Amino acid sequence: MKEELLDFLKMNDVKIKENVKLCELSPVKIGAEADLIAYPDSLKKLANLLHFLEKTKINHKILGRMSNVLPPDDKYTPMIVKTDLLNDVLIKDQSATLQTGVSLLRLSSMLASAGLSGVEPLSGIPGSVGGAIFGNAGAFGREISDLIKKVIAFDRGDGRIIQIDRDEAEFGYRDSAFKKRPLVVLEAEIQLNASDPQAVRAEVERYKAIRREKQPFSQPSLGSTFKRPGKGLYAAKMIDECGLKGAGIGGAQISEKHAGFIVNRGGARAKDYLALSDLAIKCVKEKFGIELEREIEIL
């Protein structure tokens, strides 16, 4: 089957890398080797590849910037499809059409230069558009769903490319139809507001400065480890009150700067990260009666 897959990738001019160290791709610097990673550079190639993978029932995983994905300690054998090369942005009037692999960091800079406002609170999130839509990423009271007009997606179920309007996307807190249904984000159109470029840039920098001040940017991490519990409660505050700030297992550590982050202080493995997050879940449950839920995805 792998030979058939490699033949397909070659015939369709899809770039590949074999035996890739995931720790070199992951923001948390954890992970063993991946057997095969494909990098389609057009939406057509991505759709064709997905159709082939579904038809042949080849096990695979679609990944963007991996900003909230924890890679495994053992060799990862399912094929990975990375969206890094799908990063076109088309700006028209007060809207922008974004391919799934567009970096939110790059997007905020582009929109600021174009004098378009709306993305600023999300500007420090180190993920891609596709991943942000999948998990309805948010920060500072703004979620990506607030900006969405429509999403073009590949339906794994029947191999069609379909349009999903915002009201059909079932957006919720860190949730969407793309988590519940066999849909893959190809591109999205977002609605923005005209503004002064200098003012937008200032807001982008302000939000980035807040992140740098409060979050452990100097250490590898996957961002917030846990979802907000709701009811005005905050995971980081409860973890801190459990006395776990700075606690570590192996190379993983609950950040001394922000208890909602688990960082790699050197040589961390996925098992260290998971054991430490399990410890936080256990302690918060015992002290507050609240069951924390991980925000990260385990590969």
GUDOGU-240701 format. One line per 10 residues: number of its first residue (from 1); their letters; for each residue x, y, z of N, C-alpha, C. Coordinates in nm, 3 decimals. Layout:
! residues N
NUM) a) X Y Z X Y Z X Y Z; ... .
END
This chain:
! residues 299
1) mkeelldflk) 0.083 -0.122 0.000 0.000 0.000 0.000 0.086 0.126 0.000; 0.201 0.122 0.071 0.285 0.241 0.074 0.341 0.272 -0.065; 0.374 0.167 -0.139 0.426 0.188 -0.275 0.320 0.255 -0.362; 0.195 0.212 -0.347 0.085 0.274 -0.422 0.069 0.421 -0.383; 0.082 0.449 -0.253 0.072 0.586 -0.204 0.185 0.673 -0.260; 0.307 0.622 -0.255 0.421 0.698 -0.305 0.406 0.725 -0.455; 0.354 0.628 -0.529 0.330 0.647 -0.673 0.228 0.758 -0.696; 0.122 0.758 -0.614 0.019 0.863 -0.627 0.078 1.000 -0.600; 0.155 1.011 -0.493 0.214 1.139 -0.456 0.308 1.190 -0.565; 0.385 1.101 -0.623 0.477 1.140 -0.729 0.402 1.184 -0.853 .
11) mndvkikenv) 0.300 1.109 -0.892 0.222 1.142 -1.011 0.148 1.274 -0.997; 0.111 1.309 -0.874 0.035 1.432 -0.850 0.123 1.546 -0.800; 0.254 1.525 -0.805 0.350 1.630 -0.772 0.327 1.686 -0.630; 0.311 1.596 -0.536 0.296 1.634 -0.395 0.429 1.611 -0.325; 0.482 1.716 -0.266 0.610 1.707 -0.196 0.598 1.617 -0.074; 0.702 1.540 -0.046 0.701 1.452 0.070 0.833 1.459 0.145; 0.827 1.420 0.274 0.946 1.399 0.354 0.924 1.268 0.431; 1.029 1.188 0.440 1.019 1.062 0.511 1.107 1.064 0.635; 1.065 0.989 0.736 1.139 0.975 0.863 1.173 1.112 0.922; 1.067 1.190 0.945 1.081 1.326 0.996 1.070 1.327 1.148 .
21) klcelspvki) 1.161 1.396 1.215 1.155 1.408 1.360 1.048 1.510 1.399; 0.941 1.462 1.460 0.831 1.551 1.497 0.872 1.653 1.602; 0.972 1.620 1.682 1.018 1.715 1.783 1.075 1.841 1.719; 1.118 1.831 1.594 1.171 1.948 1.523 1.060 2.033 1.462; 0.941 1.977 1.451 0.827 2.051 1.397 0.735 2.104 1.507; 0.735 2.036 1.620 0.641 2.069 1.727 0.687 2.189 1.809; 0.595 2.281 1.840 0.630 2.395 1.926 0.676 2.355 2.066; 0.633 2.236 2.112 0.674 2.192 2.246 0.801 2.106 2.239; 0.852 2.081 2.119 0.979 2.009 2.098 0.974 1.867 2.156; 0.861 1.802 2.133 0.840 1.664 2.175 0.801 1.582 2.053 .
31) gaeadliayp) 0.841 1.454 2.050 0.792 1.366 1.945 0.901 1.285 1.878; 0.865 1.161 1.844 0.956 1.072 1.772 0.941 1.097 1.622; 0.987 1.003 1.542 0.981 1.019 1.397 0.842 0.992 1.342; 0.810 1.065 1.234 0.692 1.035 1.155 0.738 0.962 1.030; 0.666 0.859 0.993 0.705 0.777 0.879 0.705 0.857 0.748; 0.597 0.933 0.724 0.582 1.004 0.598 0.497 1.129 0.617; 0.545 1.242 0.565 0.467 1.366 0.567 0.454 1.418 0.424; 0.331 1.451 0.385 0.304 1.508 0.253 0.270 1.656 0.267; 0.316 1.735 0.169 0.296 1.880 0.171 0.230 1.925 0.040; 0.098 1.909 0.025 0.033 1.959 -0.096 0.043 2.111 -0.103 .
41) dslkklanll) 0.066 2.164 -0.225 0.084 2.309 -0.239 -0.032 2.375 -0.313; -0.144 2.306 -0.327 -0.265 2.367 -0.382 -0.385 2.296 -0.321; -0.498 2.366 -0.317 -0.619 2.306 -0.261 -0.666 2.188 -0.344; -0.643 2.196 -0.474 -0.680 2.085 -0.561 -0.599 1.960 -0.527; -0.469 1.978 -0.506 -0.385 1.864 -0.468 -0.427 1.808 -0.333; -0.463 1.896 -0.240 -0.506 1.850 -0.109 -0.635 1.769 -0.122; -0.732 1.821 -0.197 -0.859 1.750 -0.213 -0.839 1.616 -0.283; -0.756 1.614 -0.387 -0.729 1.489 -0.457 -0.662 1.387 -0.366; -0.569 1.434 -0.284 -0.499 1.346 -0.192 -0.596 1.290 -0.088; -0.682 1.375 -0.034 -0.778 1.328 0.065 -0.873 1.226 0.005 .
51) hflektkinh) -0.915 1.251 -0.117 -1.004 1.157 -0.186 -0.935 1.021 -0.200; -0.808 1.023 -0.241 -0.731 0.899 -0.257 -0.716 0.827 -0.123; -0.683 0.901 -0.018 -0.661 0.841 0.114 -0.789 0.778 0.168; -0.903 0.845 0.145 -1.031 0.789 0.189 -1.065 0.664 0.109; -1.043 0.670 -0.021 -1.076 0.558 -0.110 -0.992 0.435 -0.076; -0.865 0.457 -0.048 -0.775 0.344 -0.020 -0.771 0.308 0.129; -0.841 0.388 0.210 -0.849 0.365 0.356 -0.711 0.365 0.422; -0.624 0.454 0.373 -0.492 0.470 0.432 -0.504 0.560 0.555; -0.455 0.513 0.667 -0.462 0.589 0.792 -0.378 0.716 0.779; -0.437 0.830 0.814 -0.367 0.957 0.797 -0.418 1.061 0.896 .
61) kilgrmsnvl) -0.342 1.167 0.909 -0.376 1.278 0.998 -0.341 1.409 0.930; -0.432 1.506 0.934 -0.407 1.638 0.875 -0.364 1.733 0.986; -0.251 1.800 0.966 -0.196 1.889 1.067 -0.158 2.023 1.005; -0.172 2.127 1.087 -0.127 2.259 1.047 0.005 2.291 1.116; 0.004 2.392 1.202 0.126 2.434 1.271 0.156 2.351 1.396; 0.066 2.261 1.430 0.084 2.171 1.545 0.093 2.246 1.677; 0.029 2.362 1.684 0.044 2.447 1.802 -0.031 2.396 1.924; -0.125 2.303 1.905 -0.190 2.243 2.023 -0.201 2.092 2.007; -0.103 2.033 1.937 -0.100 1.888 1.913 0.022 1.828 1.982; -0.001 1.727 2.065 0.109 1.661 2.136 0.151 1.536 2.058 .
71) ppddkytpmi) 0.271 1.537 1.999 0.320 1.420 1.924 0.357 1.306 2.019; 0.361 1.183 1.966 0.390 1.067 2.051 0.540 1.045 2.072; 0.571 0.962 2.172 0.711 0.926 2.198 0.761 0.816 2.106; 0.668 0.740 2.048 0.704 0.631 1.958 0.682 0.673 1.813; 0.743 0.601 1.721 0.733 0.633 1.579 0.586 0.644 1.537; 0.555 0.748 1.463 0.418 0.772 1.419 0.402 0.718 1.278; 0.322 0.614 1.261 0.314 0.546 1.132 0.202 0.595 1.039; 0.090 0.650 1.091 -0.007 0.705 0.996 0.055 0.817 0.914; 0.013 0.830 0.791 0.066 0.938 0.707 0.017 1.074 0.761; 0.105 1.172 0.758 0.068 1.308 0.797 0.056 1.395 0.672 .
81) vktdllndvl) -0.052 1.470 0.665 -0.070 1.569 0.559 -0.056 1.706 0.624; 0.049 1.779 0.588 0.075 1.911 0.647 0.029 2.020 0.551; -0.032 2.124 0.608 -0.091 2.231 0.525 -0.003 2.354 0.512; 0.124 2.344 0.548 0.213 2.460 0.552 0.218 2.539 0.421; 0.208 2.469 0.308 0.225 2.535 0.178 0.096 2.595 0.125; -0.014 2.576 0.197 -0.143 2.629 0.155 -0.167 2.760 0.230; -0.099 2.864 0.186 -0.098 2.988 0.265 -0.132 3.114 0.185; -0.218 3.099 0.084 -0.259 3.216 0.005 -0.364 3.297 0.080; -0.356 3.429 0.066 -0.453 3.522 0.125 -0.500 3.615 0.015; -0.632 3.625 -0.004 -0.690 3.717 -0.102 -0.776 3.818 -0.028 .
91) ikdqsatlqt) -0.734 3.944 -0.034 -0.808 4.051 0.035 -0.891 4.128 -0.068; -1.019 4.143 -0.038 -1.110 4.217 -0.125 -1.204 4.300 -0.040; -1.197 4.432 -0.057 -1.278 4.525 0.022 -1.255 4.497 0.170; -1.362 4.460 0.242 -1.349 4.438 0.386 -1.361 4.290 0.422; -1.316 4.205 0.333 -1.315 4.062 0.362 -1.185 4.001 0.311; -1.153 3.883 0.359 -1.032 3.813 0.316 -1.063 3.664 0.304; -1.014 3.604 0.197 -1.026 3.460 0.177 -0.891 3.397 0.207; -0.893 3.299 0.296 -0.770 3.244 0.353 -0.762 3.094 0.329; -0.650 3.047 0.278 -0.631 2.903 0.268 -0.604 2.846 0.406; -0.628 2.717 0.421 -0.625 2.652 0.551 -0.492 2.662 0.625 .
101) gvsllrlssm) -0.381 2.672 0.551 -0.251 2.673 0.616 -0.198 2.811 0.653; -0.277 2.914 0.630 -0.232 3.051 0.660 -0.204 3.066 0.810; -0.088 3.117 0.842 -0.051 3.142 0.982 -0.126 3.263 1.036; -0.181 3.251 1.157 -0.250 3.365 1.219 -0.153 3.479 1.246; -0.028 3.447 1.276 0.072 3.551 1.299 0.096 3.632 1.172; 0.112 3.562 1.059 0.132 3.630 0.931 0.006 3.705 0.890; -0.109 3.646 0.913 -0.236 3.709 0.875 -0.256 3.842 0.945; -0.227 3.848 1.073 -0.248 3.972 1.147 -0.161 4.084 1.092; -0.040 4.051 1.052 0.050 4.150 0.994 -0.002 4.199 0.858; -0.049 4.107 0.775 -0.101 4.142 0.643 -0.224 4.232 0.653 .
111) lasaglsgve) -0.314 4.197 0.744 -0.438 4.273 0.758 -0.410 4.411 0.816; -0.313 4.419 0.905 -0.276 4.550 0.958 -0.227 4.641 0.847; -0.143 4.587 0.760 -0.091 4.666 0.647 -0.202 4.710 0.553; -0.308 4.626 0.544 -0.421 4.658 0.456 -0.525 4.747 0.525; -0.502 4.780 0.651 -0.597 4.864 0.724 -0.728 4.794 0.752; -0.720 4.665 0.786 -0.840 4.587 0.817 -0.831 4.534 0.960; -0.937 4.557 1.035 -0.938 4.524 1.177 -1.032 4.407 1.205; -1.000 4.331 1.310 -1.085 4.221 1.353 -1.007 4.104 1.409; -0.887 4.083 1.355 -0.807 3.966 1.394 -0.713 3.997 1.510; -0.699 4.124 1.546 -0.596 4.164 1.642 -0.591 4.079 1.770 .
121) plsgipgsvg) -0.705 4.049 1.836 -0.695 3.970 1.960 -0.641 3.829 1.939; -0.648 3.779 1.815 -0.601 3.644 1.783 -0.459 3.644 1.731; -0.399 3.761 1.720 -0.273 3.775 1.646 -0.156 3.701 1.708; -0.162 3.672 1.836 -0.050 3.602 1.899 -0.065 3.452 1.902; -0.176 3.400 1.850 -0.198 3.256 1.849 -0.109 3.194 1.741; -0.023 3.099 1.776 0.076 3.047 1.680 0.023 2.931 1.597; -0.102 2.941 1.551 -0.162 2.832 1.474 -0.196 2.874 1.334; -0.265 2.786 1.263 -0.307 2.812 1.126 -0.458 2.835 1.122; -0.505 2.887 1.011 -0.648 2.915 0.994 -0.731 2.787 1.008; -0.686 2.679 0.943 -0.760 2.554 0.951 -0.773 2.502 1.092 .
131) gaifgnagaf) -0.662 2.503 1.164 -0.664 2.457 1.303 -0.748 2.547 1.392; -0.741 2.678 1.365 -0.818 2.773 1.444 -0.968 2.751 1.425; -1.009 2.724 1.302 -1.151 2.698 1.275 -1.193 2.565 1.335; -1.110 2.464 1.319 -1.138 2.330 1.374 -1.172 2.339 1.523; -1.090 2.411 1.599 -1.109 2.421 1.743 -1.169 2.552 1.788; -1.217 2.634 1.693 -1.272 2.767 1.725 -1.181 2.840 1.824; -1.058 2.860 1.782 -0.957 2.925 1.866 -1.001 3.066 1.906; -0.959 3.106 2.023 -0.996 3.239 2.070 -0.898 3.293 2.171; -0.909 3.424 2.193 -0.826 3.493 2.293 -0.884 3.631 2.318; -0.873 3.676 2.441 -0.916 3.812 2.478 -1.060 3.841 2.436 .
141) greisdlikk) -1.147 3.742 2.451 -1.288 3.762 2.422 -1.327 3.753 2.276; -1.233 3.723 2.189 -1.262 3.709 2.047 -1.234 3.565 2.003; -1.325 3.506 1.925 -1.305 3.374 1.868 -1.304 3.386 1.716; -1.236 3.293 1.650 -1.229 3.297 1.504 -1.368 3.292 1.443; -1.462 3.226 1.510 -1.599 3.215 1.459 -1.667 3.351 1.448; -1.622 3.448 1.528 -1.682 3.583 1.521 -1.659 3.647 1.385; -1.558 3.603 1.313 -1.519 3.665 1.187 -1.563 3.586 1.064; -1.600 3.460 1.083 -1.626 3.371 0.970 -1.753 3.410 0.894; -1.741 3.416 0.760 -1.857 3.429 0.672 -1.895 3.292 0.616; -1.795 3.221 0.566 -1.820 3.087 0.513 -1.689 3.009 0.512 .
151) viafdrgdgr) -1.703 2.878 0.507 -1.589 2.787 0.501 -1.611 2.691 0.385; -1.506 2.672 0.305 -1.508 2.569 0.201 -1.436 2.448 0.257; -1.503 2.333 0.250 -1.450 2.214 0.315 -1.461 2.091 0.225; -1.374 1.995 0.252 -1.380 1.865 0.185 -1.457 1.771 0.276; -1.561 1.709 0.223 -1.642 1.614 0.298 -1.586 1.474 0.275; -1.523 1.419 0.378 -1.463 1.286 0.364 -1.568 1.179 0.335; -1.691 1.205 0.377 -1.796 1.105 0.363 -1.830 1.073 0.219; -1.842 1.176 0.136 -1.880 1.152 -0.003 -1.783 1.212 -0.104; -1.671 1.269 -0.055 -1.570 1.321 -0.146 -1.605 1.451 -0.215; -1.708 1.520 -0.167 -1.748 1.647 -0.228 -1.679 1.764 -0.160 .
161) iiqidrdeae) -1.665 1.873 -0.233 -1.622 2.000 -0.176 -1.747 2.084 -0.154; -1.769 2.125 -0.030 -1.894 2.193 0.004 -1.868 2.327 0.072; -1.969 2.411 0.071 -1.963 2.540 0.141 -2.045 2.531 0.269; -1.987 2.579 0.377 -2.056 2.581 0.506 -2.060 2.725 0.554; -2.180 2.780 0.566 -2.195 2.916 0.618 -2.174 2.916 0.769; -2.148 3.034 0.822 -2.116 3.043 0.965 -2.223 2.978 1.053; -2.350 3.001 1.021 -2.458 2.949 1.104 -2.467 2.797 1.099; -2.405 2.736 0.998 -2.409 2.590 0.985 -2.288 2.523 1.048; -2.193 2.603 1.095 -2.065 2.548 1.139 -2.064 2.500 1.283; -2.176 2.518 1.355 -2.191 2.466 1.491 -2.077 2.510 1.583 .
171) fgyrdsafkk) -2.039 2.635 1.574 -1.931 2.684 1.657 -1.973 2.692 1.804; -1.883 2.649 1.890 -1.902 2.661 2.033 -1.766 2.687 2.095; -1.759 2.684 2.228 -1.631 2.707 2.294 -1.534 2.595 2.259; -1.429 2.627 2.185 -1.327 2.534 2.137 -1.391 2.415 2.064; -1.497 2.444 1.990 -1.570 2.337 1.923 -1.628 2.386 1.791; -1.654 2.292 1.701 -1.712 2.325 1.571 -1.762 2.198 1.503; -1.832 2.215 1.393 -1.878 2.101 1.314 -1.761 2.022 1.258; -1.646 2.086 1.247 -1.529 2.021 1.188 -1.467 1.920 1.283; -1.504 1.927 1.410 -1.464 1.825 1.507 -1.563 1.709 1.509; -1.689 1.740 1.476 -1.795 1.641 1.490 -1.825 1.565 1.362 .
181) rplvvleaei) -1.795 1.625 1.249 -1.829 1.565 1.121 -1.702 1.542 1.039; -1.706 1.454 0.939 -1.585 1.423 0.860 -1.555 1.532 0.758; -1.524 1.651 0.808 -1.500 1.768 0.723 -1.359 1.819 0.742; -1.297 1.860 0.632 -1.162 1.916 0.636 -1.167 2.057 0.580; -1.120 2.154 0.657 -1.119 2.294 0.612 -1.021 2.312 0.497; -1.069 2.369 0.387 -0.983 2.402 0.274 -0.951 2.551 0.273; -1.054 2.632 0.284 -1.033 2.777 0.293 -1.153 2.840 0.361; -1.137 2.965 0.400 -1.244 3.036 0.469 -1.244 3.182 0.429; -1.363 3.242 0.435 -1.375 3.385 0.412 -1.415 3.451 0.544; -1.342 3.556 0.581 -1.372 3.627 0.705 -1.412 3.771 0.676 .
191) qlnasdpqav) -1.497 3.825 0.764 -1.544 3.963 0.751 -1.464 4.053 0.845; -1.418 4.166 0.794 -1.333 4.256 0.870 -1.389 4.398 0.866; -1.322 4.490 0.933 -1.364 4.629 0.936 -1.250 4.719 0.890; -1.284 4.820 0.810 -1.182 4.915 0.765 -1.134 4.998 0.884; -1.004 5.021 0.889 -0.946 5.096 1.000 -0.814 5.158 0.955; -0.758 5.237 1.041 -0.628 5.299 1.013 -0.518 5.195 1.033; -0.432 5.172 0.933 -0.327 5.070 0.946 -0.241 5.086 1.071; -0.206 5.210 1.103 -0.122 5.233 1.219 -0.193 5.193 1.348; -0.323 5.221 1.354 -0.401 5.185 1.473 -0.413 5.033 1.487; -0.431 4.964 1.373 -0.441 4.818 1.377 -0.308 4.758 1.422 .
201) raeverykai) -0.197 4.808 1.367 -0.065 4.759 1.407 -0.042 4.778 1.556; -0.086 4.892 1.607 -0.068 4.920 1.750 -0.146 4.820 1.835; -0.267 4.785 1.790 -0.347 4.686 1.864 -0.283 4.548 1.858; -0.232 4.511 1.741 -0.163 4.382 1.727 -0.047 4.375 1.825; 0.034 4.480 1.829 0.149 4.481 1.918 0.107 4.482 2.064; -0.005 4.547 2.095 -0.054 4.551 2.233 -0.093 4.411 2.280; -0.165 4.340 2.197 -0.205 4.204 2.235 -0.084 4.111 2.245; 0.011 4.127 2.155 0.132 4.045 2.162 0.209 4.075 2.290; 0.213 4.201 2.329 0.286 4.240 2.451 0.220 4.180 2.575; 0.087 4.177 2.576 0.015 4.116 2.689 0.050 3.969 2.700 .
211) rrekqpfsqp) 0.055 3.900 2.584 0.090 3.759 2.583 0.233 3.738 2.635; 0.324 3.820 2.587 0.465 3.805 2.629 0.479 3.827 2.779; 0.400 3.918 2.832 0.409 3.949 2.975 0.354 3.837 3.062; 0.246 3.773 3.016 0.175 3.678 3.102 0.205 3.532 3.072; 0.257 3.504 2.952 0.274 3.365 2.911 0.422 3.330 2.893; 0.457 3.201 2.907 0.598 3.159 2.903 0.651 3.142 2.760; 0.667 3.254 2.690 0.708 3.248 2.551 0.852 3.200 2.533; 0.931 3.208 2.637 1.072 3.170 2.624 1.094 3.019 2.632; 0.987 2.943 2.662 0.999 2.798 2.674 0.901 2.729 2.579; 0.941 2.612 2.525 0.852 2.539 2.434 0.725 2.494 2.505 .
221) slgstfkrpg) 0.611 2.514 2.440 0.483 2.472 2.498 0.381 2.452 2.386; 0.262 2.411 2.425 0.150 2.398 2.331 0.041 2.499 2.365; 0.079 2.609 2.427 -0.021 2.707 2.469 -0.099 2.655 2.588; -0.222 2.701 2.604 -0.304 2.659 2.717 -0.331 2.509 2.711; -0.302 2.441 2.819 -0.321 2.297 2.823 -0.467 2.260 2.843; -0.540 2.341 2.918 -0.678 2.306 2.956 -0.779 2.410 2.906; -0.900 2.362 2.884 -1.011 2.450 2.850 -1.057 2.525 2.975; -1.123 2.638 2.955 -1.185 2.707 3.067 -1.297 2.621 3.123; -1.304 2.604 3.255 -1.409 2.520 3.312 -1.548 2.584 3.306; -1.555 2.715 3.281 -1.684 2.785 3.282 -1.716 2.837 3.421 .
231) kglyaakmid) -1.834 2.900 3.434 -1.882 2.953 3.562 -1.783 3.050 3.624; -1.709 3.124 3.538 -1.615 3.223 3.587 -1.489 3.165 3.646; -1.467 3.035 3.628 -1.349 2.969 3.682 -1.238 2.965 3.578; -1.113 2.960 3.626 -0.997 2.955 3.537 -0.906 2.840 3.579; -0.870 2.758 3.481 -0.786 2.641 3.509 -0.654 2.682 3.574; -0.590 2.786 3.520 -0.459 2.826 3.571 -0.466 2.867 3.718; -0.571 2.939 3.755 -0.585 2.985 3.894 -0.604 2.866 3.988; -0.686 2.770 3.947 -0.710 2.654 4.033 -0.585 2.568 4.045; -0.512 2.552 3.935 -0.387 2.474 3.939 -0.286 2.542 4.031; -0.279 2.675 4.022 -0.189 2.752 4.108 -0.228 2.733 4.254 .
241) ecglkgagig) -0.358 2.738 4.283 -0.405 2.725 4.422 -0.387 2.583 4.475; -0.364 2.489 4.384 -0.330 2.352 4.426 -0.181 2.341 4.460; -0.109 2.449 4.441 0.034 2.449 4.471 0.120 2.382 4.366; 0.069 2.374 4.244 0.139 2.302 4.139 0.223 2.390 4.047; 0.214 2.520 4.060 0.296 2.605 3.973 0.444 2.572 3.995; 0.512 2.539 3.885 0.653 2.502 3.893 0.677 2.353 3.912; 0.570 2.276 3.937 0.586 2.131 3.955 0.628 2.067 3.823; 0.706 1.960 3.834 0.753 1.895 3.713 0.752 1.745 3.722; 0.744 1.681 3.606 0.761 1.537 3.591 0.851 1.517 3.470; 0.963 1.452 3.489 1.058 1.438 3.380 1.099 1.575 3.330 .
251) gaqisekhag) 1.095 1.593 3.199 1.132 1.723 3.142 1.017 1.820 3.128; 0.897 1.780 3.172 0.780 1.869 3.162 0.760 1.943 3.293; 0.713 2.067 3.282 0.693 2.148 3.402 0.570 2.237 3.385; 0.490 2.248 3.491 0.384 2.348 3.493 0.452 2.484 3.506; 0.428 2.569 3.411 0.502 2.695 3.401 0.498 2.774 3.531; 0.612 2.827 3.569 0.620 2.914 3.686 0.560 3.051 3.658; 0.540 3.081 3.530 0.485 3.211 3.491 0.334 3.206 3.475; 0.282 3.094 3.424 0.139 3.079 3.397 0.104 2.932 3.416; 0.027 2.901 3.521 0.001 2.761 3.556 -0.088 2.688 3.457; -0.143 2.759 3.360 -0.223 2.694 3.257 -0.140 2.636 3.145 .
261) fivnrggara) -0.009 2.658 3.150 0.083 2.609 3.047 0.171 2.499 3.103; 0.193 2.396 3.025 0.295 2.297 3.056 0.408 2.317 2.956; 0.528 2.338 3.006 0.642 2.370 2.920 0.743 2.256 2.920; 0.825 2.256 2.818 0.936 2.160 2.808 1.061 2.229 2.861; 1.103 2.189 2.980 1.220 2.254 3.040 1.350 2.186 2.995; 1.334 2.085 2.908 1.451 2.015 2.854 1.434 1.865 2.857; 1.428 1.804 2.739 1.420 1.660 2.731 1.285 1.600 2.765; 1.180 1.680 2.763 1.047 1.629 2.797 0.998 1.529 2.693; 0.922 1.432 2.741 0.856 1.335 2.654 0.705 1.351 2.666; 0.633 1.295 2.571 0.487 1.304 2.575 0.432 1.244 2.704 .
271) kdylalsdla) 0.494 1.135 2.750 0.446 1.070 2.872 0.463 1.163 2.993; 0.567 1.247 2.993 0.587 1.343 3.102 0.477 1.448 3.099; 0.450 1.498 2.980 0.347 1.602 2.962 0.211 1.549 3.008; 0.177 1.428 2.965 0.046 1.371 2.999 0.037 1.339 3.148; 0.144 1.288 3.206 0.142 1.258 3.349 0.124 1.385 3.431; 0.189 1.492 3.389 0.178 1.619 3.462 0.039 1.678 3.446; -0.018 1.669 3.326 -0.155 1.720 3.307 -0.255 1.634 3.385; -0.230 1.504 3.393 -0.315 1.416 3.475 -0.308 1.455 3.622; -0.188 1.490 3.668 -0.171 1.533 3.806 -0.252 1.659 3.834; -0.247 1.754 3.741 -0.324 1.878 3.757 -0.474 1.849 3.760 .
281) ikcvkekfgi) -0.518 1.761 3.671 -0.661 1.724 3.667 -0.703 1.661 3.800; -0.620 1.570 3.851 -0.651 1.502 3.976 -0.657 1.599 4.094; -0.560 1.688 4.103 -0.555 1.781 4.217 -0.670 1.880 4.214; -0.703 1.931 4.096 -0.814 2.026 4.084 -0.947 1.957 4.117; -0.962 1.833 4.073 -1.084 1.757 4.104 -1.099 1.738 4.254; -0.988 1.704 4.321 -0.993 1.679 4.466 -1.019 1.806 4.545; -0.959 1.917 4.501 -0.969 2.042 4.579 -1.097 2.120 4.548; -1.137 2.121 4.419 -1.249 2.207 4.378 -1.371 2.130 4.327; -1.355 2.000 4.305 -1.467 1.924 4.251 -1.493 1.953 4.104; -1.394 2.009 4.036 -1.406 2.046 3.895 -1.319 1.953 3.810 .
291) elereieil) -1.375 1.901 3.702 -1.302 1.812 3.612 -1.246 1.893 3.496; -1.116 1.917 3.498 -1.053 1.990 3.388 -1.049 1.903 3.263; -1.060 1.970 3.148 -1.054 1.901 3.019 -0.939 1.957 2.938; -0.856 1.869 2.884 -0.743 1.915 2.804 -0.793 1.987 2.679; -0.724 2.095 2.644 -0.750 2.165 2.520 -0.665 2.109 2.407; -0.554 2.050 2.440 -0.462 1.996 2.340 -0.517 1.867 2.279; -0.468 1.835 2.161 -0.501 1.709 2.095 -0.380 1.616 2.105; -0.404 1.493 2.142 -0.296 1.394 2.154 -0.287 1.316 2.025; -0.172 1.323 1.961 -0.154 1.258 1.831 -0.142 1.106 1.847 .
END
